[in-house]
Amino acid sequence: MNIRYSIAHAIVKPGETTLPHKLKTSTEVYYVLHGEGIIHIDEESAEVHSGQAIYIPPNTKQYIQNRGNSDLKLLCIVYPMWRIEDEEVL
């Protein structure tokens, strides 16, 4: 089996924000399993909630804030597969 993508399960606690970062060559999709927050992609931001998918193009600054009262749970799907050398924390 040749799987070319990776999937991670992330939990952002109420009031917390992920570190701003970008993936230089990979695309990413966040699928929100539970909770609500605000996604920031480059200069744009939008509210997100359960059941929503967010597409993040390569080489874009991104981070997500939990603005709710419960955990923000999401799947992070990266294609091609996530590699440490592809990620830049800003």
Secondary structure, 3 states (H helix, E strand, C coil): CCCCCEEEEEEECCCCECCCEEECCCEEEEEEEECEEEEEECCEEEEEECCCEEEECCCCCEEEEECCCCCEEEEEEEECCCCHHHEEEC
